[in-house]
Amino acid sequence: IYQTNPDVITAHNGENFDWNFLITRCEVLGTSMQEISSKYFNGEFIKKADRESILKLGGEMEKFTPTIVPNITITDSLHAVRRAQAIDSNFLKADLKYSTEYLGKKKPNRVYVPGDKISSTWNDKTNSYALNDNNGDWYLITDDKPIKDDYTTVTGKYIVERYLLDDIWECDKVEHQLNTANFLICKILPLTYKKCTTMGTAGQWKGLLMAWSYENNLAIPMFGESKKFTGGLSRLLSVGFVDNVAKFDYNSLYPSIILTWDISDRNDLMGTMLSFLN
C-alpha cells in the first residue's frame, strides 16, 4: 500500500472479512497491524474505526466497522451491490460471482477454484493440470484423464493465481459499474467519496440542497423536531392469490411525475428541485 500509494482501495466484502482477517492474522503471528503499518504512515497506522458506520439500503440500514488507512479511501463493492439490491428486486444475491454475471461483466474464460481446493491445488508440486484458456475450465491430468485438445498444461499454483487475479478483476468491474454514479455525485456534494458510497438518497438530497444554499448565499433553517410517522398505506381488497396484477409505488414515481408535468413547489423560488432532477 505504501509503495503503490493509491487513492482508493476496494474489496468485495473487505470490511467484514479481508481487513479483519489481516488484522487478526497479525495478532496470531505475534505482531499487530499498528506495529507493522505505523512506520509507513508517519506514526499513524491501519486500524478499524472506534465506532460503527451505517450502510443505507433503501428503507433499511446495516452497520459495519470501517477500516481506516491514513490518507486513503477504503470502499467495499459489496456495499455497492447491497444498495443496488435495495432498488432492484431481481438482483437476488450479493456474492461476487453472481453479481458479476448479473451485471453482464463475467469474463468468458473466468477461472474458479472451490474454496476447499485452493490450498491443496496451490501446494501441489507433483501433478500437472489442464487449463482451457477459452472458457476457464481446468482439471487434474491423470492416466484416465489425459490432456484434451484446446487445453494447455499448467501448474496448480498457476490455476490458483488465475482464480485470484480474476477475483480482483471482477471486484474492480462491479465497483466501477455500481459506484461510478456515487463518484460523480461526490463531485457536487460537500462530502467524502467514502460517505457517498454508503449514504442514502435522502442524505444525498440534503447534501445537494445544503451545497446549493451555501453557493447561493441562502440561509438554511434549523432542524425541526423529529416525529414518528405511520408510513405507507396498503389496503387488501381481496384475500388469496390473484394473477395479472400490476403494483405501483407512487413514491418511486414522484421524480418522473414531477419532470413530466413540470411540477414545482411554490416555496422553491429558484426552481432548484426541477434543476437537480433534470
Backbone hydrogen bonds, N-H to C=O, Kabsch-Sander energy under -0.5 kcal/mol:
donor,donor_aa,acceptor,acceptor_aa,energy
5,N,1,I,-2.7
9,I,73,T,-2.7
11,A,75,T,-0.8
13,N,11,A,-0.8
14,G,11,A,-0.6
17,F,13,N,-1.7
18,D,13,N,-0.6
19,W,14,G,-2.3
20,N,14,G,-0.5
21,F,17,F,-3.0
22,L,18,D,-2.4
23,I,19,W,-2.4
24,T,20,N,-2.7
25,R,21,F,-2.5
26,C,22,L,-1.9
27,E,23,I,-1.3
28,V,24,T,-2.3
29,L,25,R,-1.8
30,G,27,E,-1.6
31,T,26,C,-2.8
36,I,32,S,-2.1
37,S,33,M,-2.6
38,S,34,Q,-2.1
40,Y,37,S,-1.7
41,F,37,S,-0.7
41,F,38,S,-0.7
41,F,44,E,-0.5
43,G,38,S,-2.3
44,E,41,F,-2.2
47,K,68,I,-2.0
49,A,66,P,-2.9
53,S,64,F,-3.6
55,L,62,E,-3.5
56,K,54,I,-0.6
56,K,198,T,-2.9
57,L,60,E,-2.9
60,E,57,L,-2.6
62,E,55,L,-2.4
64,F,53,S,-1.9
68,I,47,K,-3.5
69,V,67,T,-0.6
69,V,72,I,-0.6
72,I,69,V,-2.2
73,T,7,D,-2.5
75,T,9,I,-2.5
75,T,73,T,-0.5
77,S,11,A,-1.5
78,L,11,A,-0.6
79,H,76,D,-0.9
80,A,76,D,-1.2
81,V,77,S,-2.0
82,R,78,L,-2.7
83,R,79,H,-2.1
84,A,80,A,-1.9
85,Q,81,V,-2.4
86,A,82,R,-1.1
87,I,83,R,-0.6
87,I,84,A,-1.1
88,D,84,A,-0.9
91,F,88,D,-1.6
92,L,90,N,-1.4
99,S,95,D,-2.6
100,T,96,L,-2.4
101,E,97,K,-1.8
102,Y,98,Y,-3.0
103,L,99,S,-2.1
104,G,101,E,-1.4
105,K,100,T,-2.9
106,K,100,T,-0.7
110,R,107,K,-1.3
117,K,114,P,-2.2
118,I,114,P,-0.7
118,I,115,G,-0.7
121,T,117,K,-2.3
122,W,118,I,-2.5
123,N,119,S,-2.2
124,D,120,S,-0.6
124,D,121,T,-0.7
125,K,123,N,-1.0
129,Y,154,V,-2.8
130,A,139,Y,-2.9
131,L,152,T,-2.5
132,N,137,D,-3.1
133,D,131,L,-0.8
136,G,132,N,-2.2
139,Y,130,A,-1.7
141,I,128,S,-2.2
142,T,145,K,-1.4
151,Y,148,K,-1.5
152,T,131,L,-2.4
154,V,129,Y,-3.0
156,G,124,D,-0.7
159,I,155,T,-1.7
160,V,156,G,-2.0
161,E,157,K,-2.4
162,R,158,Y,-2.5
163,Y,159,I,-2.0
164,L,160,V,-2.6
165,L,161,E,-2.6
166,D,162,R,-2.4
167,D,163,Y,-1.8
168,I,164,L,-2.0
169,W,165,L,-2.4
170,E,166,D,-2.6
171,C,167,D,-2.4
172,D,168,I,-2.2
173,K,169,W,-1.9
174,V,170,E,-2.6
175,E,171,C,-2.6
176,H,172,D,-2.4
177,Q,173,K,-2.3
178,L,174,V,-2.4
179,N,175,E,-2.4
180,T,176,H,-0.9
183,F,179,N,-2.1
184,L,180,T,-2.2
185,I,181,A,-2.6
186,C,182,N,-2.2
187,K,183,F,-0.8
187,K,184,L,-0.7
188,I,185,I,-1.9
189,L,186,C,-0.8
191,L,189,L,-1.6
196,C,192,T,-1.9
197,T,193,Y,-1.2
197,T,194,K,-0.5
198,T,195,K,-1.4
199,M,195,K,-1.5
204,Q,200,G,-1.7
205,W,201,T,-2.6
206,K,202,A,-2.2
207,G,203,G,-2.3
208,L,204,Q,-2.6
209,L,205,W,-2.8
210,M,206,K,-2.3
211,A,207,G,-2.5
212,W,208,L,-2.5
213,S,209,L,-2.3
214,Y,210,M,-2.4
215,E,211,A,-2.6
216,N,212,W,-1.8
217,N,214,Y,-1.3
218,L,213,S,-3.4
234,S,232,G,-0.5
237,L,235,R,-0.8
250,Y,248,F,-0.7
252,S,249,D,-0.9
253,L,249,D,-1.1
254,Y,250,Y,-1.0
254,Y,251,N,-0.6
257,I,253,L,-2.5
258,I,254,Y,-2.9
259,L,255,P,-2.2
260,T,256,S,-2.6
261,W,257,I,-2.3
262,D,259,L,-0.5
263,I,258,I,-2.0
268,D,265,D,-1.7
269,L,267,N,-1.7
271,G,268,D,-1.6
275,S,271,G,-1.8
276,F,272,T,-2.7
277,L,273,M,-2.5
278,N,274,L,-2.5
